[in-house]
Every structure is written in structure tokens, then in C-alpha cells.
Amino acid sequence: MQKNKTFHRNKIVAFFFGCVVLMCMLMVRLGYLMVNCSEYYMEKAQQLHERERMIKAARGRILDANGTVLADNKTVCTVSVIHNQIREPDEIVEVLSRELDLSEEYVRKRVQKYSSIEKIKSNVEKETGDRIRSYDLAGVKVDEDYKRYYPYDTLASKVLGFTGGDNQGIIGLEVKYEEVLKGTEGTILTVTDARGVELATGGEERVEPIPGKDLYISMDRNIQSYATQLARQVMETKEAERVSIIVINPRNGELYAMVDVPEFDLNHPYDLGEAGEGVSEEQKQELLNQMWRNGCINDTYEPGSTFKIITTAAAFEEGVVSLKDRFHCPGYKIVEDRKIRCHKVGGHGAEDFAQGIMNSCNPVFIELGLRLGSEKYYSYFKQFGLLQKTNVDLPGEAATIMHNPKNIGQVELATISFGQSFQITPVQLATTVSSIINGGNRVTPHFGAYVTDEKGKKVKTFKYETTEGIVSEKTSETVRMLLEKVV
């Protein structure tokens, strides 16, 4: 009997000490969590009971070379409701549906939804937002944010681009310089219960947004406006579908204007007018893409006689022509089995090279192409940078479409020499001609974009390179002189 009592006593003592050890371990663990991991679990608790509402940052403006604002911000509002703070749901439904021009069914569904916060409508005009705020409706939140605004509507639409509903760049400079313009969003932190519903007594904590930086570009609004007027006049006179004009500084590649009419309204970029009626969503998107397309950089074309400048530069650089050379134009030139005509059917007759370029005479330039030969001519395409993109600071640049050098025969060479049977972009042509006449330095076309730092100092946002010596100074001077004679 005594033996059993001793045995049970030992078991109780062992159990007691086991519990003490376990309690000590739990206390050590609890102390570790409270001291070493307190910040971690406090952060987890905050995440569980806090909700964030984003505050849009003011997007940086875009200004021209004279400081004229081309893209600005307009204050708008986002209207939301917080379910557990609502006291008069019927009144809220009536007011919001009337002020926001929404159906009562749509608004009621969101007012009755049990959630932390429910957005009713964004991009609401500030006057409307202020009016809704004046009703002082419990549970209705009116937060201010920003919407992009373009003071000149259609001006330079395909260069500037526009932003979407989230204020993010879609096309043009808006998307190219997104990181510079967008800024950093702020937040409104609110306390919620275990179900995630915002508490009216919890208060708010704000983290203010950081606005984006203003972007200064080389475009001149006056030059852009004048070029746009000229392009529209040409389009009407010639009944053309599209007209493009590029104004570039040949010495450094700065773009002063880039027009591609018809343009579109930057403040209503999704408005297709009658063209958008009765079409499918897929067709509508295709129409929008065509409307937004910048033909100066996104599309290629046969440059025609304007390309004779490049043929001239290659011929003088290679030494296969001089200003004293004489030519005869009967109105055509036979190459192999092909009769390639001049634009003047009766021909230009006898002419020197200066007269040939002034007359834009096809047989003269066919002769130059044949003198150069396909292999040599193709090497000048490379030397002048025509086989690579210009790297203009706009998205979506197309590349040159050129024959495979193995397939360039005498006929192909003849047509290439006066700008046919291959395709380049307008900006590529403008860049290459600029590079030939500026002394022979290949430039990068750009809008010269820069921002100002905290000290007001100009900081370039677009870095580019200049390739020197694509033609000699003598060739550059000769081409300049001939082009002046043409003018």
C-alpha cells in the first residue's frame, strides 16, 4: 500500500514539475514575442484593421519652349459611400442619382452593399462634388483628385498623347515620360472593424501625395499651330486623307513641331463621332487606334523625290558625280528591260547636275544610282543610319522597309535612287536630311525634354547620341548649296 502511495506521489511531482517547465517555456516565448516581435505583430494588427484609400498625385504639366502649358490638371472628385455610417439611405440614393446622373437602381445597389467603402463615381466635376458635400450626408465621402486637361484640345494630340481613367499615360509623350510625370500617390488610412467595415469614430490618417515633375519640351506652340493650319489647307486642297509636317533643328535634332492631320480632341480621346456608331467593340478599338496613330513615326511610306537628297549625298561622297557633269533627259531611261519615265513626259533635255536636282529629274538620279552600284548604295544606307530607327522620344516608331541586298538588281537600284520601291518614316527622312546638311553628324530627333530639380536647375530626361562624320563637310556644304538653289 505504501509503495502505491509513493508511486502516485512521484507521478504527481513529475507532472507538477512538467507543468512548471511548460509554463516557463510559454512565458519565455510570450516574452520573446512581446519584446522582439512586437513591431511585426503590431503592423499585422494595423493591416487587419486599417483600409487605404488612394489620393491621386497631381500629374506634372507639359510646357512648350516658351513656357506655355500644353497639358495641365483639373481638380475632380470621387464620390463613395461607407455602409455603416449611412443614416438616411433613401435620401442618399435620391441625391446621388440626381447629382451624378445615375439610375436609382445603380446607386441603391452600392449604398446597400455591406463593404468598407463603395465607390459610386469618379472623375466628377468639382462643382458637382462640392454640391454633394454641402448636403452633409452621413456616410457619403467626396475625395478630390485630378484629371488631365489639355487647354488647346486637338493641338499636337498625337505628340502629347493622353491619360486614362487612372491618370496613366496612354500614348505619346504622356506614356514616354510616365515615370517623370506621374508623381507618387498619397493615402487615407481609416480604422475598420473585424468585418472590414470603416468605423466612424476611428479617425483618419493621411499620407499626402507627391506631385509629378513638370516636363519642358522643345515644341513651340506657335510653330505647331501654324504648321497645323498649313497641313489642313493642303489636306483640303489636295483632298488628301492625311498630311504630316515635321519642323526640326538640323543641328541638334530638336523638334519644334510635329503635325499629322486629322488630329483628335485630347479632352475626348474616345469620341469617334458618327464613325463609332453601330460598330462592334473590336471595330471601335481599331478605329481608335487608327485615330491615335502618329503617321510621322508609326507609318512608313515611299519618300519619292525627297529621297533624291540622300542619293545626291552618296554620289558626291563616293565621287561618282560632280557639278560639271552633263546629263540628257528624253523623258525616260531604259534599265535592262524596263522603261522608267521621268515626271516630265517630254523630258528636260540637256542639263547639268544642279539643273537636274532643281528639275527633280528621274533619269539623272537613276544614272547616279547605277554609277554607285547596289552594294555601294546599300552601304550608304547603313552609313547614313537609314537601316536603324531614329530613337525619337515617342513610342511606336516603325523601322525602314528595304529590299534584301541580294535582291537589289539594276531595276530595283534605279527605283530606289529616286525614292521608290522601299519605305521609311517621315521622321527618318527628316533626321537623315538634317544629318547630311548639318556638316555630317547623325542627330537623334527629340523634343528636348527636361525637368527642373529642387534648385531649379534644368535636368535632361532624354539622353541621346550624335554620330559624327556620316558624310564629309565638303559633301554637306555641296548638298546645302544645291538645296538652296532648289528653293
C-alpha positions in Angstrom: 0.0 0.0 0.0 2.8 2.4 1.0 4.5 1.5 -2.3 1.5 2.6 -4.4 1.2 5.9 -2.4 4.9 6.6 -3.1 4.4 5.8 -6.8 1.4 8.2 -7.2 3.2 10.9 -5.3 6.2 10.7 -7.6 3.8 10.9 -10.6 2.2 14.0 -9.2 5.5 15.6 -8.5 6.8 14.8 -12.0 3.6 16.1 -13.6 3.8 19.3 -11.5 7.4 20.0 -12.5 6.5 19.2 -16.1 3.7 21.9 -15.9 6.2 24.3 -14.3 8.7 23.7 -17.1 6.0 24.1 -19.8 4.7 27.3 -18.1 8.3 28.7 -18.1 8.7 27.9 -21.7 5.4 29.6 -22.6 6.4 32.7 -20.5 9.8 32.8 -22.3 8.0 32.5 -25.7 5.5 35.2 -24.7 8.2 37.5 -23.5 10.1 36.9 -26.8 7.0 37.7 -28.9 6.2 40.8 -26.8 9.7 42.2 -26.8 11.3 41.1 -30.0 8.3 40.7 -32.3 6.1 43.5 -31.1 6.6 45.7 -34.1 5.8 42.8 -36.5 2.5 41.9 -34.8 1.5 45.5 -34.3 1.9 46.0 -38.1 -0.2 42.9 -38.8 -2.9 44.2 -36.5 -2.9 47.5 -38.2 -3.1 45.9 -41.6 -6.1 43.9 -40.3 -8.0 46.9 -39.0 -6.9 49.6 -41.5 -8.0 50.3 -45.0 -6.3 52.6 -47.6 -8.0 55.0 -49.9 -5.6 56.3 -52.6 -5.1 60.0 -53.2 -4.1 60.7 -56.7 -1.0 62.8 -57.2 -1.1 65.9 -59.4 0.5 64.9 -62.7 3.3 67.0 -63.9 2.4 69.6 -66.5 3.8 69.6 -70.1 5.1 73.0 -71.2 6.4 74.2 -74.6 9.7 76.0 -75.3 8.1 79.4 -74.3 6.6 78.1 -71.1 3.0 77.7 -72.5 1.1 74.9 -70.7 0.1 72.2 -73.2 -1.1 69.6 -70.6 -2.5 70.6 -67.2 -4.5 69.2 -64.4 -8.2 69.7 -63.5 -9.5 69.1 -60.0 -12.2 66.4 -60.0 -13.9 64.3 -57.2 -14.5 60.7 -56.4 -17.8 60.0 -54.6 -18.1 57.0 -52.3 -20.3 55.7 -49.5 -19.4 53.9 -46.2 -22.2 51.5 -45.3 -22.1 51.5 -41.5 -22.1 55.4 -41.4 -25.2 55.8 -43.5 -28.3 57.1 -41.6 -30.6 58.2 -44.5 -30.2 55.7 -47.3 -33.2 56.8 -49.3 -32.1 60.4 -49.3 -28.5 59.4 -50.3 -29.9 57.4 -53.2 -32.1 60.3 -54.3 -29.4 62.9 -54.1 -26.6 60.9 -55.7 -28.7 59.6 -58.6 -29.8 63.2 -59.3 -26.5 64.9 -59.0 -24.4 62.2 -60.7 -26.9 61.5 -63.4 -27.1 57.8 -62.4 -30.0 55.4 -62.2 -31.5 55.0 -58.7 -31.2 51.2 -59.1 -27.4 51.5 -59.7 -26.9 53.8 -56.7 -29.1 51.8 -54.3 -27.3 48.6 -55.1 -24.0 50.3 -54.0 -25.5 52.1 -51.0 -26.9 48.8 -49.7 -23.7 46.8 -50.2 -22.1 45.9 -46.9 -18.4 46.8 -47.5 -15.7 49.1 -46.1 -16.2 51.7 -48.8 -18.0 51.6 -52.1 -17.1 53.9 -55.0 -20.2 55.4 -56.7 -18.5 57.5 -59.4 -15.0 59.0 -60.2 -13.9 62.0 -62.3 -16.9 64.0 -61.1 -16.7 67.8 -61.8 -15.5 69.7 -58.7 -18.7 71.9 -58.7 -20.8 68.8 -58.5 -18.6 67.3 -55.8 -18.8 70.5 -53.7 -22.6 70.5 -54.1 -22.8 66.9 -52.9 -20.6 67.7 -50.0 -22.9 70.6 -49.0 -25.7 68.2 -48.3 -23.7 66.9 -45.4 -25.0 63.3 -45.8 -23.7 60.9 -43.2 -21.8 58.0 -44.9 -21.0 59.9 -48.1 -17.4 60.6 -48.9 -16.2 63.1 -51.5 -12.5 62.9 -52.2 -10.7 65.3 -54.5 -8.2 64.1 -57.1 -7.0 65.1 -60.6 -8.0 64.7 -64.2 -5.8 65.6 -67.2 -6.8 68.7 -69.1 -5.5 69.9 -72.4 -6.1 73.7 -73.0 -5.7 73.5 -76.8 -7.9 70.5 -77.4 -6.6 69.0 -80.6 -3.2 70.7 -80.9 -0.3 68.3 -81.1 -2.7 65.5 -80.0 -0.6 62.7 -81.5 2.6 64.0 -79.9 1.3 64.9 -76.4 -0.9 61.8 -76.0 -3.4 61.5 -73.2 -4.1 59.7 -70.0 -6.6 57.0 -69.0 -9.1 56.9 -66.1 -6.3 56.1 -63.6 -4.3 59.1 -64.9 -1.7 56.9 -66.5 -0.2 57.8 -69.9 -1.7 56.0 -72.9 0.2 57.3 -76.0 2.7 60.0 -77.0 4.9 61.9 -74.5 2.4 61.1 -71.7 3.4 57.5 -71.8 7.1 58.0 -72.8 7.7 60.2 -69.8 5.3 58.4 -67.4 7.9 58.0 -64.7 8.7 61.7 -64.7 5.1 63.0 -64.9 3.1 60.6 -62.7 4.3 61.6 -59.1 3.6 59.4 -56.0 0.1 58.7 -54.8 -0.9 59.5 -51.2 -3.2 57.5 -49.0 -6.0 58.0 -46.5 -5.8 55.4 -43.7 -9.1 54.5 -41.9 -9.8 52.1 -39.0 -12.2 49.2 -39.6 -13.9 46.5 -37.5 -13.2 42.8 -37.8 -15.5 42.6 -40.9 -13.6 45.3 -42.6 -16.3 48.0 -42.3 -15.0 51.5 -41.6 -15.5 52.9 -38.1 -16.9 56.3 -37.8 -15.0 57.0 -34.6 -11.7 55.7 -35.8 -10.5 58.9 -37.4 -8.2 59.2 -40.5 -4.5 59.3 -41.1 -3.3 61.0 -44.3 -0.2 60.5 -46.3 0.0 63.4 -48.7 0.7 62.7 -52.4 3.9 63.9 -54.1 3.1 65.7 -57.4 4.9 64.7 -60.6 7.5 66.9 -62.2 6.7 69.4 -64.9 8.1 68.4 -68.3 9.5 71.1 -70.6 9.8 70.3 -74.3 11.3 71.9 -77.4 7.9 72.2 -79.2 6.8 75.8 -80.0 3.1 76.2 -79.7 3.1 79.0 -82.3 5.0 76.9 -84.9 2.9 73.9 -84.1 -0.3 75.9 -84.6 0.9 77.4 -87.9 2.1 74.0 -89.2 -1.3 72.5 -88.3 -3.1 75.3 -90.3 -0.9 74.6 -93.3 -1.4 70.9 -93.1 -5.2 71.3 -93.0 -5.1 73.7 -96.0 -3.1 71.1 -98.0 -5.4 68.3 -97.0 -8.5 70.3 -98.2 -6.8 71.5 -101.4 -5.4 68.1 -102.4 -8.3 66.1 -100.9 -5.7 64.0 -99.0 -6.6 61.5 -96.3 -3.6 62.6 -94.2 -0.9 65.3 -94.2 2.2 65.3 -92.0 4.6 68.2 -91.3 7.8 68.0 -89.2 9.9 71.0 -88.1 13.3 70.0 -86.8 16.5 71.8 -85.9 19.1 70.1 -88.2 22.0 70.9 -85.9 20.8 69.2 -82.8 17.6 67.3 -83.7 15.2 69.3 -81.5 11.7 69.1 -82.8 9.8 72.3 -82.9 6.6 70.9 -84.4 5.1 67.6 -85.5 1.8 67.6 -87.2 -0.3 64.7 -88.5 -3.8 65.8 -89.5 -6.5 64.9 -88.9 -5.8 65.2 -85.2 -8.2 64.3 -82.4 -9.6 66.0 -79.2 -7.3 65.2 -76.3 -10.1 66.0 -73.8 -12.4 63.5 -75.5 -10.0 60.9 -76.9 -12.6 58.1 -77.2 -15.1 60.2 -79.2 -15.3 58.7 -82.7 -18.3 60.8 -83.7 -20.5 59.2 -86.4 -17.8 56.7 -87.3 -18.3 55.0 -84.0 -22.0 54.4 -84.3 -23.3 50.9 -84.9 -19.9 49.2 -84.8 -18.6 46.3 -82.6 -16.2 46.9 -79.7 -13.4 45.3 -81.8 -14.1 47.6 -84.7 -14.3 50.6 -82.4 -10.9 49.8 -80.9 -9.4 49.5 -84.4 -10.9 52.9 -85.3 -9.5 54.5 -82.1 -6.0 53.0 -82.8 -6.1 54.5 -86.3 -7.3 57.9 -85.0 -4.5 58.0 -82.4 -1.8 56.8 -84.8 1.0 59.3 -85.5 1.9 58.9 -89.1 5.2 60.8 -88.7 6.7 57.9 -86.7 4.2 54.9 -86.7 3.8 54.6 -90.5 6.2 54.1 -93.4 5.8 55.4 -97.0 7.7 55.7 -100.2 9.5 59.1 -99.9 9.7 59.7 -103.6 11.7 62.7 -104.9 12.6 64.0 -101.5 14.9 61.0 -101.2 17.0 62.3 -104.1 18.9 64.3 -101.4 20.2 61.1 -100.0 21.2 59.8 -103.5 23.0 63.1 -104.1 25.0 62.9 -100.8 26.0 59.3 -101.5 27.1 60.2 -105.1 29.2 63.2 -104.0 30.7 61.3 -101.1 31.7 58.4 -103.4 32.9 60.8 -106.1 30.8 59.4 -108.9 29.4 62.9 -109.8 30.5 66.5 -110.0 28.8 69.8 -110.5 30.2 69.9 -114.0 28.7 66.6 -115.2 26.2 66.9 -118.1 23.1 64.7 -118.5 20.4 64.3 -121.1 16.7 63.6 -120.2 14.4 62.4 -123.1 11.6 61.8 -120.6 12.7 58.3 -119.6 15.6 56.0 -119.0 15.8 52.3 -120.1 17.2 50.0 -117.4 17.5 46.4 -118.5 14.1 45.6 -120.0 12.3 48.4 -118.2 11.4 51.9 -119.4 11.4 54.2 -116.4 9.8 57.5 -117.0 10.6 61.0 -115.7 7.7 63.0 -114.2 8.1 65.4 -117.2 6.9 63.2 -120.1 8.6 65.4 -122.8 11.9 65.3 -120.9 14.2 68.0 -119.6 16.7 67.8 -122.4 20.4 68.7 -121.8 21.1 69.7 -118.2 24.0 69.8 -115.7 23.6 68.2 -112.2 22.5 71.4 -110.5 19.7 71.7 -113.1 19.0 68.0 -112.7 18.3 68.4 -109.0 16.3 71.6 -109.5 14.2 69.8 -112.1 13.9 66.7 -109.9 14.8 64.7 -113.0 14.4 60.9 -112.5 16.9 59.8 -115.3 19.6 61.9 -113.7 19.2 60.1 -110.3 18.8 56.7 -112.0 22.2 57.4 -113.6 23.7 58.2 -110.2 22.3 55.1 -108.6 23.7 52.9 -111.4 27.1 54.6 -111.1 27.1 53.8 -107.3 26.1 50.2 -107.8 23.8 48.3 -105.5 26.4 47.1 -103.0 27.9 50.6 -102.5 24.5 52.3 -102.4 23.3 49.8 -99.7 26.4 50.6 -97.7 25.5 54.3 -97.7 22.0 53.3 -96.3 23.9 51.8 -93.4 26.3 54.7 -93.1 23.5 57.3 -93.1 21.6 55.4 -90.4 18.6 54.6 -92.6 18.5 50.9 -91.6 18.0 51.6 -87.9 15.4 53.5 -86.0 15.9 57.2 -85.2 15.1 56.6 -81.5 12.9 59.6 -81.3 11.4 60.1 -77.8 7.9 58.9 -78.9 6.6 55.3 -78.6 5.9 53.0 -81.5 8.5 54.1 -84.1 8.4 52.0 -87.3 11.5 50.7 -89.0 12.7 51.1 -92.6 11.3 48.5 -95.1 14.1 47.8 -97.6 15.0 45.1 -100.1 17.3 42.3 -99.1 20.7 43.5 -100.6 20.9 40.2 -102.5 17.7 41.0 -104.3 18.7 44.5 -105.5 19.1 44.3 -109.2 19.6 47.1 -111.7 15.8 48.0 -111.8 15.4 48.0 -108.1 18.5 50.2 -107.8 17.1 52.6 -110.3 13.8 53.0 -108.5 15.5 53.3 -105.1 17.6 56.2 -106.4 14.6 58.4 -106.8 12.8 57.2 -103.6 10.5 54.3 -104.7 10.2 50.5 -104.1 11.1 50.9 -100.4 9.6 52.7 -97.3 10.8 54.8 -94.5 9.1 57.0 -91.8 8.8 60.8 -92.3 10.8 61.3 -89.1 13.6 59.1 -90.5 13.7 61.2 -93.7 13.8 64.5 -91.8 16.5 63.1 -89.5 18.7 61.8 -92.3 18.5 65.0 -94.4 19.3 67.1 -91.2 22.3 64.9 -90.6 23.6 65.4 -94.2 23.3 69.1 -94.3 24.5 70.0 -90.7 28.1 69.1 -91.5 27.6 65.3 -91.5 26.6 64.5 -87.9 23.8 62.0 -87.4 21.4 63.5 -84.8 18.6 62.0 -82.8 15.2 63.7 -83.2 13.8 64.6 -79.9 11.6 67.1 -78.1 14.5 68.2 -75.9 12.6 67.2 -72.7 13.9 68.3 -69.4 12.7 68.9 -65.8 13.9 71.2 -63.1 15.4 69.8 -59.9 14.9 71.1 -56.3 17.3 74.0 -57.0 15.5 75.0 -60.3 18.3 73.6 -62.5 17.4 72.1 -65.8 17.9 68.3 -66.0 17.6 66.4 -69.2 15.2 63.4 -69.1 16.1 62.0 -72.6 19.6 61.0 -73.4 20.7 60.6 -76.9 23.9 60.2 -79.0 25.3 62.0 -82.1 27.2 60.1 -84.7 29.9 62.2 -86.3 31.1 62.0 -89.9 28.4 60.2 -91.8 29.4 62.5 -94.7 32.3 64.9 -95.2 32.0 68.6 -94.5 32.6 69.2 -98.2 29.7 66.9 -99.3 27.5 68.5 -96.7 28.3 72.0 -98.0 27.7 71.0 -101.6 24.2 69.5 -100.7 23.3 72.6 -98.8 24.2 74.8 -101.8 22.2 72.6 -104.2 19.1 72.6 -101.9 19.2 76.4 -101.6 19.2 76.6 -105.4 16.1 74.3 -105.5 14.3 76.6 -103.1 
